[in-house]
Amino acid sequence: MTHIAIIDPQFIDIPDIERSVAGAQITFDIIRPGEDGVRAEPLREADAIVNCRSRHQLPAAVIDTLERAQIVVQAGVGFNHIDVEACARKGIPVCNTPDYGTMEVADHAIALMLSLTRGVTTYNNRLLSRDDSWSTAELPIAPVRRMARQVFGVIGLGRIGTAAALRARAFQMDIVFFDPYVPAGQELALGFRRADSLAALLAEADIVSLHCPLTSETHGLISRDTIAAMKPGAILVNTARGGIVDLDAVEHGLRSGALCAAALDVLPHEPMDRRHPLIAAWSAGEKWLEGRLVLTPHAAFYTPESLADMRRLSMLAAVEFLGTGRLRSCVNLKALQRHGYHLDA
């Protein structure tokens, strides 16, 4: 019998979508790690592992003990929490699921931007308790501005970054991007402008929207120095990975005025650490932050449709490899080849 371990699945009772993909011949081992993290023992009988949440680490200490696993699939895009090199050493391909949630995350990035630039959340919150909110004198909020001709700066022009930029262009915004991995000429096909460096993008972007993966290159990319280099009045939007942004730097930037506003769907620690000074000030409703910080709970990916896509496509990646050896979106292919494993991608 083939066993697929599903770590912390996105269903409560019945793996109906997973069963429809895998068929009756596969057994599911459902693992819900809780606060203790993923242990090796429940995974030792698994022929494939589907990890459903990025907060669950799969380190080398766990990977090295695997006895039967032929593939690890991340039900999502980011995979920085999986030791892909340790997997490659054992000949285990790691696949992610990049072909879900693109529209949702792009929509969410624009929604976060609009929540700040149109004051939606702030006006709503004021009206809950203040009748003077109807006064024109009470309408000015620092991030509120006309969107047309603002510069929308994209860091990371992949699937989601491109989708977000296309949406921003519908607001007559000027699109500039920085991504050293995008082939020359891509900007001509899309009608965007390419910034030659991160510093060049930051110097002119009114909105800085993050859409890059979390890697050793991008960890802490948004720092005090980065924020200091931003255009005065800039707004930061992050729907990518929390570790890309130094939360201390965001607090300093907002307090000092170097950063006009920020909208964050992802944080370095999730669930959020309410002891962090920025989160504490936001939770307390401190006046200096009013209208300048919007937080959402790593929800950019979510719609019922995208969740179904995630479940179906991640299971499909596992089942196809077990059945035919075909890989969908393998993220450690080069590492596998370096260790002498040559698989059909």
Contacts in CASP RR format, 6 or more apart in sequence:
PFRMAT RR
TARGET T0000
AUTHOR 0000-0000-0000
METHOD contacts of the structure
MODEL  1
MTHIAIIDPQFIDIPDIERSVAGAQITFDIIRPGEDGVRAEPLREADAIV
NCRSRHQLPAAVIDTLERAQIVVQAGVGFNHIDVEACARKGIPVCNTPDY
GTMEVADHAIALMLSLTRGVTTYNNRLLSRDDSWSTAELPIAPVRRMARQ
VFGVIGLGRIGTAAALRARAFQMDIVFFDPYVPAGQELALGFRRADSLAA
LLAEADIVSLHCPLTSETHGLISRDTIAAMKPGAILVNTARGGIVDLDAV
EHGLRSGALCAAALDVLPHEPMDRRHPLIAAWSAGEKWLEGRLVLTPHAA
FYTPESLADMRRLSMLAAVEFLGTGRLRSCVNLKALQRHGYHLDA
1 25 0 8 1.000
1 26 0 8 1.000
1 27 0 8 1.000
2 25 0 8 1.000
2 26 0 8 1.000
2 27 0 8 1.000
2 47 0 8 1.000
2 48 0 8 1.000
2 322 0 8 1.000
3 26 0 8 1.000
3 27 0 8 1.000
3 28 0 8 1.000
3 29 0 8 1.000
3 45 0 8 1.000
3 46 0 8 1.000
3 47 0 8 1.000
3 48 0 8 1.000
3 68 0 8 1.000
4 18 0 8 1.000
4 22 0 8 1.000
4 26 0 8 1.000
4 27 0 8 1.000
4 28 0 8 1.000
4 29 0 8 1.000
4 46 0 8 1.000
4 47 0 8 1.000
4 48 0 8 1.000
4 49 0 8 1.000
4 50 0 8 1.000
4 315 0 8 1.000
4 318 0 8 1.000
4 319 0 8 1.000
5 28 0 8 1.000
5 29 0 8 1.000
5 31 0 8 1.000
5 42 0 8 1.000
5 43 0 8 1.000
5 45 0 8 1.000
5 46 0 8 1.000
5 48 0 8 1.000
5 49 0 8 1.000
5 50 0 8 1.000
6 15 0 8 1.000
6 18 0 8 1.000
6 28 0 8 1.000
6 29 0 8 1.000
6 30 0 8 1.000
6 31 0 8 1.000
6 50 0 8 1.000
6 52 0 8 1.000
7 31 0 8 1.000
7 33 0 8 1.000
7 38 0 8 1.000
7 49 0 8 1.000
7 50 0 8 1.000
7 51 0 8 1.000
7 52 0 8 1.000
7 53 0 8 1.000
7 56 0 8 1.000
8 31 0 8 1.000
8 32 0 8 1.000
8 33 0 8 1.000
8 34 0 8 1.000
8 51 0 8 1.000
8 52 0 8 1.000
8 53 0 8 1.000
8 56 0 8 1.000
9 15 0 8 1.000
9 18 0 8 1.000
9 30 0 8 1.000
9 50 0 8 1.000
9 52 0 8 1.000
9 311 0 8 1.000
10 52 0 8 1.000
10 75 0 8 1.000
10 307 0 8 1.000
10 310 0 8 1.000
10 311 0 8 1.000
11 17 0 8 1.000
11 18 0 8 1.000
11 311 0 8 1.000
15 28 0 8 1.000
15 30 0 8 1.000
17 308 0 8 1.000
17 311 0 8 1.000
17 312 0 8 1.000
17 315 0 8 1.000
18 28 0 8 1.000
18 311 0 8 1.000
18 315 0 8 1.000
19 28 0 8 1.000
20 312 0 8 1.000
21 312 0 8 1.000
21 315 0 8 1.000
21 316 0 8 1.000
21 319 0 8 1.000
22 28 0 8 1.000
22 315 0 8 1.000
22 318 0 8 1.000
22 319 0 8 1.000
26 319 0 8 1.000
29 42 0 8 1.000
29 45 0 8 1.000
29 46 0 8 1.000
31 38 0 8 1.000
31 42 0 8 1.000
31 43 0 8 1.000
33 39 0 8 1.000
33 56 0 8 1.000
37 56 0 8 1.000
37 57 0 8 1.000
38 51 0 8 1.000
38 56 0 8 1.000
38 57 0 8 1.000
38 58 0 8 1.000
38 62 0 8 1.000
39 62 0 8 1.000
40 61 0 8 1.000
40 62 0 8 1.000
40 65 0 8 1.000
40 66 0 8 1.000
43 49 0 8 1.000
43 62 0 8 1.000
43 65 0 8 1.000
43 66 0 8 1.000
43 69 0 8 1.000
44 65 0 8 1.000
44 66 0 8 1.000
44 67 0 8 1.000
44 68 0 8 1.000
45 67 0 8 1.000
45 68 0 8 1.000
46 66 0 8 1.000
46 68 0 8 1.000
46 69 0 8 1.000
47 68 0 8 1.000
47 69 0 8 1.000
47 70 0 8 1.000
47 322 0 8 1.000
48 69 0 8 1.000
48 70 0 8 1.000
48 71 0 8 1.000
48 72 0 8 1.000
48 73 0 8 1.000
48 318 0 8 1.000
48 319 0 8 1.000
48 321 0 8 1.000
48 322 0 8 1.000
49 58 0 8 1.000
49 66 0 8 1.000
49 69 0 8 1.000
49 71 0 8 1.000
49 72 0 8 1.000
49 73 0 8 1.000
49 318 0 8 1.000
50 73 0 8 1.000
50 75 0 8 1.000
50 314 0 8 1.000
50 315 0 8 1.000
50 318 0 8 1.000
51 58 0 8 1.000
51 72 0 8 1.000
51 73 0 8 1.000
51 74 0 8 1.000
51 75 0 8 1.000
51 82 0 8 1.000
52 75 0 8 1.000
52 314 0 8 1.000
53 75 0 8 1.000
54 74 0 8 1.000
54 76 0 8 1.000
54 78 0 8 1.000
54 80 0 8 1.000
54 81 0 8 1.000
55 81 0 8 1.000
55 270 0 8 1.000
56 81 0 8 1.000
57 81 0 8 1.000
57 82 0 8 1.000
58 72 0 8 1.000
58 81 0 8 1.000
58 82 0 8 1.000
58 83 0 8 1.000
59 83 0 8 1.000
59 86 0 8 1.000
60 83 0 8 1.000
60 85 0 8 1.000
60 86 0 8 1.000
63 72 0 8 1.000
63 83 0 8 1.000
63 86 0 8 1.000
63 87 0 8 1.000
63 90 0 8 1.000
63 92 0 8 1.000
64 86 0 8 1.000
64 90 0 8 1.000
66 90 0 8 1.000
66 92 0 8 1.000
69 90 0 8 1.000
69 92 0 8 1.000
70 92 0 8 1.000
70 321 0 8 1.000
70 322 0 8 1.000
71 92 0 8 1.000
71 93 0 8 1.000
71 94 0 8 1.000
71 95 0 8 1.000
71 317 0 8 1.000
71 318 0 8 1.000
71 321 0 8 1.000
71 322 0 8 1.000
72 82 0 8 1.000
72 87 0 8 1.000
72 92 0 8 1.000
72 93 0 8 1.000
72 94 0 8 1.000
72 95 0 8 1.000
73 94 0 8 1.000
73 95 0 8 1.000
73 96 0 8 1.000
73 97 0 8 1.000
73 314 0 8 1.000
73 315 0 8 1.000
73 317 0 8 1.000
73 318 0 8 1.000
74 82 0 8 1.000
74 94 0 8 1.000
74 95 0 8 1.000
74 96 0 8 1.000
74 97 0 8 1.000
74 314 0 8 1.000
75 97 0 8 1.000
75 310 0 8 1.000
75 311 0 8 1.000
75 314 0 8 1.000
76 96 0 8 1.000
76 97 0 8 1.000
76 98 0 8 1.000
76 100 0 8 1.000
76 301 0 8 1.000
76 310 0 8 1.000
76 314 0 8 1.000
77 96 0 8 1.000
77 97 0 8 1.000
77 98 0 8 1.000
77 213 0 8 1.000
78 96 0 8 1.000
78 213 0 8 1.000
78 214 0 8 1.000
78 241 0 8 1.000
79 94 0 8 1.000
79 96 0 8 1.000
79 331 0 8 1.000
80 213 0 8 1.000
80 214 0 8 1.000
80 215 0 8 1.000
80 241 0 8 1.000
82 94 0 8 1.000
84 94 0 8 1.000
84 331 0 8 1.000
84 332 0 8 1.000
84 335 0 8 1.000
85 332 0 8 1.000
85 335 0 8 1.000
87 93 0 8 1.000
87 94 0 8 1.000
87 332 0 8 1.000
87 335 0 8 1.000
88 94 0 8 1.000
88 332 0 8 1.000
88 335 0 8 1.000
88 336 0 8 1.000
88 338 0 8 1.000
88 339 0 8 1.000
88 341 0 8 1.000
89 339 0 8 1.000
91 336 0 8 1.000
91 339 0 8 1.000
91 341 0 8 1.000
93 321 0 8 1.000
93 327 0 8 1.000
93 330 0 8 1.000
93 332 0 8 1.000
93 333 0 8 1.000
93 336 0 8 1.000
93 343 0 8 1.000
94 330 0 8 1.000
94 331 0 8 1.000
94 332 0 8 1.000
95 317 0 8 1.000
95 321 0 8 1.000
95 327 0 8 1.000
95 328 0 8 1.000
95 329 0 8 1.000
95 330 0 8 1.000
95 331 0 8 1.000
96 329 0 8 1.000
96 331 0 8 1.000
97 310 0 8 1.000
97 313 0 8 1.000
97 314 0 8 1.000
97 317 0 8 1.000
97 329 0 8 1.000
98 159 0 8 1.000
98 329 0 8 1.000
99 309 0 8 1.000
99 313 0 8 1.000
99 329 0 8 1.000
100 301 0 8 1.000
100 306 0 8 1.000
100 309 0 8 1.000
100 310 0 8 1.000
100 313 0 8 1.000
101 160 0 8 1.000
101 301 0 8 1.000
101 303 0 8 1.000
101 306 0 8 1.000
101 309 0 8 1.000
101 310 0 8 1.000
102 159 0 8 1.000
102 160 0 8 1.000
102 163 0 8 1.000
103 163 0 8 1.000
103 306 0 8 1.000
104 300 0 8 1.000
104 301 0 8 1.000
104 302 0 8 1.000
104 303 0 8 1.000
104 306 0 8 1.000
105 160 0 8 1.000
105 163 0 8 1.000
105 164 0 8 1.000
105 239 0 8 1.000
105 300 0 8 1.000
105 301 0 8 1.000
106 160 0 8 1.000
106 161 0 8 1.000
106 163 0 8 1.000
106 164 0 8 1.000
106 166 0 8 1.000
106 167 0 8 1.000
107 167 0 8 1.000
108 239 0 8 1.000
108 265 0 8 1.000
108 296 0 8 1.000
108 299 0 8 1.000
108 300 0 8 1.000
109 160 0 8 1.000
109 161 0 8 1.000
109 164 0 8 1.000
109 167 0 8 1.000
109 209 0 8 1.000
109 211 0 8 1.000
109 237 0 8 1.000
109 239 0 8 1.000
109 300 0 8 1.000
110 164 0 8 1.000
110 167 0 8 1.000
110 168 0 8 1.000
112 237 0 8 1.000
112 239 0 8 1.000
112 263 0 8 1.000
112 265 0 8 1.000
112 294 0 8 1.000
112 296 0 8 1.000
113 168 0 8 1.000
113 207 0 8 1.000
113 209 0 8 1.000
113 235 0 8 1.000
113 237 0 8 1.000
113 263 0 8 1.000
114 120 0 8 1.000
114 147 0 8 1.000
115 121 0 8 1.000
115 263 0 8 1.000
115 294 0 8 1.000
116 143 0 8 1.000
116 144 0 8 1.000
116 235 0 8 1.000
116 261 0 8 1.000
116 263 0 8 1.000
116 291 0 8 1.000
116 292 0 8 1.000
116 294 0 8 1.000
117 143 0 8 1.000
117 144 0 8 1.000
117 145 0 8 1.000
117 147 0 8 1.000
117 207 0 8 1.000
117 235 0 8 1.000
118 144 0 8 1.000
119 141 0 8 1.000
119 143 0 8 1.000
119 144 0 8 1.000
119 291 0 8 1.000
121 291 0 8 1.000
121 294 0 8 1.000
122 141 0 8 1.000
122 290 0 8 1.000
122 291 0 8 1.000
123 133 0 8 1.000
123 139 0 8 1.000
126 133 0 8 1.000
126 138 0 8 1.000
127 133 0 8 1.000
130 138 0 8 1.000
132 138 0 8 1.000
141 290 0 8 1.000
141 291 0 8 1.000
142 233 0 8 1.000
142 260 0 8 1.000
142 261 0 8 1.000
142 291 0 8 1.000
142 292 0 8 1.000
143 235 0 8 1.000
143 260 0 8 1.000
143 261 0 8 1.000
143 291 0 8 1.000
143 292 0 8 1.000
145 206 0 8 1.000
147 171 0 8 1.000
147 172 0 8 1.000
147 173 0 8 1.000
148 171 0 8 1.000
148 172 0 8 1.000
148 173 0 8 1.000
149 172 0 8 1.000
149 173 0 8 1.000
149 174 0 8 1.000
150 173 0 8 1.000
150 174 0 8 1.000
150 206 0 8 1.000
150 207 0 8 1.000
151 173 0 8 1.000
151 174 0 8 1.000
151 175 0 8 1.000
151 176 0 8 1.000
151 204 0 8 1.000
151 205 0 8 1.000
151 206 0 8 1.000
151 207 0 8 1.000
151 231 0 8 1.000
152 165 0 8 1.000
152 168 0 8 1.000
152 169 0 8 1.000
152 173 0 8 1.000
152 174 0 8 1.000
152 175 0 8 1.000
152 176 0 8 1.000
152 205 0 8 1.000
152 206 0 8 1.000
152 207 0 8 1.000
152 209 0 8 1.000
153 165 0 8 1.000
153 175 0 8 1.000
153 176 0 8 1.000
153 177 0 8 1.000
153 178 0 8 1.000
153 195 0 8 1.000
153 201 0 8 1.000
153 205 0 8 1.000
153 207 0 8 1.000
153 208 0 8 1.000
153 209 0 8 1.000
154 161 0 8 1.000
154 164 0 8 1.000
154 165 0 8 1.000
154 175 0 8 1.000
154 176 0 8 1.000
154 177 0 8 1.000
154 178 0 8 1.000
154 179 0 8 1.000
154 192 0 8 1.000
154 209 0 8 1.000
154 211 0 8 1.000
155 177 0 8 1.000
155 178 0 8 1.000
155 179 0 8 1.000
155 198 0 8 1.000
155 201 0 8 1.000
155 208 0 8 1.000
155 209 0 8 1.000
155 210 0 8 1.000
155 211 0 8 1.000
155 212 0 8 1.000
155 221 0 8 1.000
156 177 0 8 1.000
156 178 0 8 1.000
156 179 0 8 1.000
156 182 0 8 1.000
156 210 0 8 1.000
156 211 0 8 1.000
156 212 0 8 1.000
157 165 0 8 1.000
157 177 0 8 1.000
157 179 0 8 1.000
157 182 0 8 1.000
157 186 0 8 1.000
157 192 0 8 1.000
157 211 0 8 1.000
158 179 0 8 1.000
158 182 0 8 1.000
158 211 0 8 1.000
160 211 0 8 1.000
160 239 0 8 1.000
160 240 0 8 1.000
161 177 0 8 1.000
161 209 0 8 1.000
161 211 0 8 1.000
162 190 0 8 1.000
164 209 0 8 1.000
164 211 0 8 1.000
165 175 0 8 1.000
165 177 0 8 1.000
165 190 0 8 1.000
165 192 0 8 1.000
166 190 0 8 1.000
168 175 0 8 1.000
168 207 0 8 1.000
168 209 0 8 1.000
169 175 0 8 1.000
173 207 0 8 1.000
174 193 0 8 1.000
175 190 0 8 1.000
175 191 0 8 1.000
175 192 0 8 1.000
175 193 0 8 1.000
176 192 0 8 1.000
176 193 0 8 1.000
176 194 0 8 1.000
176 195 0 8 1.000
176 201 0 8 1.000
176 204 0 8 1.000
176 205 0 8 1.000
177 187 0 8 1.000
177 192 0 8 1.000
177 193 0 8 1.000
177 194 0 8 1.000
177 195 0 8 1.000
177 201 0 8 1.000
178 194 0 8 1.000
178 195 0 8 1.000
178 197 0 8 1.000
178 198 0 8 1.000
178 200 0 8 1.000
178 201 0 8 1.000
179 212 0 8 1.000
182 194 0 8 1.000
186 194 0 8 1.000
187 193 0 8 1.000
187 194 0 8 1.000
195 201 0 8 1.000
195 204 0 8 1.000
198 221 0 8 1.000
198 226 0 8 1.000
199 229 0 8 1.000
201 208 0 8 1.000
202 208 0 8 1.000
202 226 0 8 1.000
202 229 0 8 1.000
202 230 0 8 1.000
202 231 0 8 1.000
202 234 0 8 1.000
203 229 0 8 1.000
203 230 0 8 1.000
203 231 0 8 1.000
204 231 0 8 1.000
205 230 0 8 1.000
205 231 0 8 1.000
205 234 0 8 1.000
206 231 0 8 1.000
206 233 0 8 1.000
206 234 0 8 1.000
206 235 0 8 1.000
207 234 0 8 1.000
207 235 0 8 1.000
207 237 0 8 1.000
208 222 0 8 1.000
208 230 0 8 1.000
208 234 0 8 1.000
208 235 0 8 1.000
208 236 0 8 1.000
208 237 0 8 1.000
209 237 0 8 1.000
209 238 0 8 1.000
209 239 0 8 1.000
210 221 0 8 1.000
210 222 0 8 1.000
210 236 0 8 1.000
210 237 0 8 1.000
210 238 0 8 1.000
210 239 0 8 1.000
210 240 0 8 1.000
210 244 0 8 1.000
210 245 0 8 1.000
211 239 0 8 1.000
211 240 0 8 1.000
212 218 0 8 1.000
212 221 0 8 1.000
212 240 0 8 1.000
212 244 0 8 1.000
213 240 0 8 1.000
213 241 0 8 1.000
214 240 0 8 1.000
214 241 0 8 1.000
214 242 0 8 1.000
214 243 0 8 1.000
214 244 0 8 1.000
218 241 0 8 1.000
218 244 0 8 1.000
219 243 0 8 1.000
219 244 0 8 1.000
220 243 0 8 1.000
220 244 0 8 1.000
220 245 0 8 1.000
220 246 0 8 1.000
221 244 0 8 1.000
221 245 0 8 1.000
222 236 0 8 1.000
222 238 0 8 1.000
222 244 0 8 1.000
222 245 0 8 1.000
222 246 0 8 1.000
222 249 0 8 1.000
222 250 0 8 1.000
223 246 0 8 1.000
223 249 0 8 1.000
224 246 0 8 1.000
224 248 0 8 1.000
224 249 0 8 1.000
224 252 0 8 1.000
224 253 0 8 1.000
226 249 0 8 1.000
227 236 0 8 1.000
227 249 0 8 1.000
227 250 0 8 1.000
227 252 0 8 1.000
227 253 0 8 1.000
227 258 0 8 1.000
227 259 0 8 1.000
228 258 0 8 1.000
230 236 0 8 1.000
230 258 0 8 1.000
230 259 0 8 1.000
232 260 0 8 1.000
233 259 0 8 1.000
233 260 0 8 1.000
234 259 0 8 1.000
234 260 0 8 1.000
235 259 0 8 1.000
235 260 0 8 1.000
235 261 0 8 1.000
235 262 0 8 1.000
235 263 0 8 1.000
236 245 0 8 1.000
236 250 0 8 1.000
236 259 0 8 1.000
236 261 0 8 1.000
236 262 0 8 1.000
236 263 0 8 1.000
236 264 0 8 1.000
237 262 0 8 1.000
237 263 0 8 1.000
237 264 0 8 1.000
238 244 0 8 1.000
238 245 0 8 1.000
238 262 0 8 1.000
238 263 0 8 1.000
238 264 0 8 1.000
238 265 0 8 1.000
238 266 0 8 1.000
239 265 0 8 1.000
239 266 0 8 1.000
239 300 0 8 1.000
240 266 0 8 1.000
241 266 0 8 1.000
242 264 0 8 1.000
242 266 0 8 1.000
242 267 0 8 1.000
242 268 0 8 1.000
242 270 0 8 1.000
243 266 0 8 1.000
243 268 0 8 1.000
245 264 0 8 1.000
245 268 0 8 1.000
246 268 0 8 1.000
247 267 0 8 1.000
247 268 0 8 1.000
247 276 0 8 1.000
247 278 0 8 1.000
247 279 0 8 1.000
248 277 0 8 1.000
248 278 0 8 1.000
250 259 0 8 1.000
250 262 0 8 1.000
250 264 0 8 1.000
250 278 0 8 1.000
251 276 0 8 1.000
251 277 0 8 1.000
251 278 0 8 1.000
251 281 0 8 1.000
252 258 0 8 1.000
253 259 0 8 1.000
254 261 0 8 1.000
254 262 0 8 1.000
254 278 0 8 1.000
254 288 0 8 1.000
254 289 0 8 1.000
254 292 0 8 1.000
254 293 0 8 1.000
255 288 0 8 1.000
260 292 0 8 1.000
261 291 0 8 1.000
261 292 0 8 1.000
261 293 0 8 1.000
261 294 0 8 1.000
262 292 0 8 1.000
262 293 0 8 1.000
262 294 0 8 1.000
263 293 0 8 1.000
263 294 0 8 1.000
263 295 0 8 1.000
263 296 0 8 1.000
264 293 0 8 1.000
264 294 0 8 1.000
264 295 0 8 1.000
264 296 0 8 1.000
265 295 0 8 1.000
265 296 0 8 1.000
265 297 0 8 1.000
265 298 0 8 1.000
265 299 0 8 1.000
265 300 0 8 1.000
266 298 0 8 1.000
266 300 0 8 1.000
267 273 0 8 1.000
267 295 0 8 1.000
267 298 0 8 1.000
269 276 0 8 1.000
270 297 0 8 1.000
270 298 0 8 1.000
271 297 0 8 1.000
272 279 0 8 1.000
272 295 0 8 1.000
272 297 0 8 1.000
273 279 0 8 1.000
274 280 0 8 1.000
274 283 0 8 1.000
278 293 0 8 1.000
279 295 0 8 1.000
281 288 0 8 1.000
281 289 0 8 1.000
282 289 0 8 1.000
282 293 0 8 1.000
282 295 0 8 1.000
301 307 0 8 1.000
301 310 0 8 1.000
313 328 0 8 1.000
316 328 0 8 1.000
317 327 0 8 1.000
317 328 0 8 1.000
317 329 0 8 1.000
320 326 0 8 1.000
320 327 0 8 1.000
320 328 0 8 1.000
321 327 0 8 1.000
321 328 0 8 1.000
325 343 0 8 1.000
325 344 0 8 1.000
326 344 0 8 1.000
327 333 0 8 1.000
327 343 0 8 1.000
327 344 0 8 1.000
327 345 0 8 1.000
330 336 0 8 1.000
330 343 0 8 1.000
330 345 0 8 1.000
333 343 0 8 1.000
333 345 0 8 1.000
336 342 0 8 1.000
336 343 0 8 1.000
END
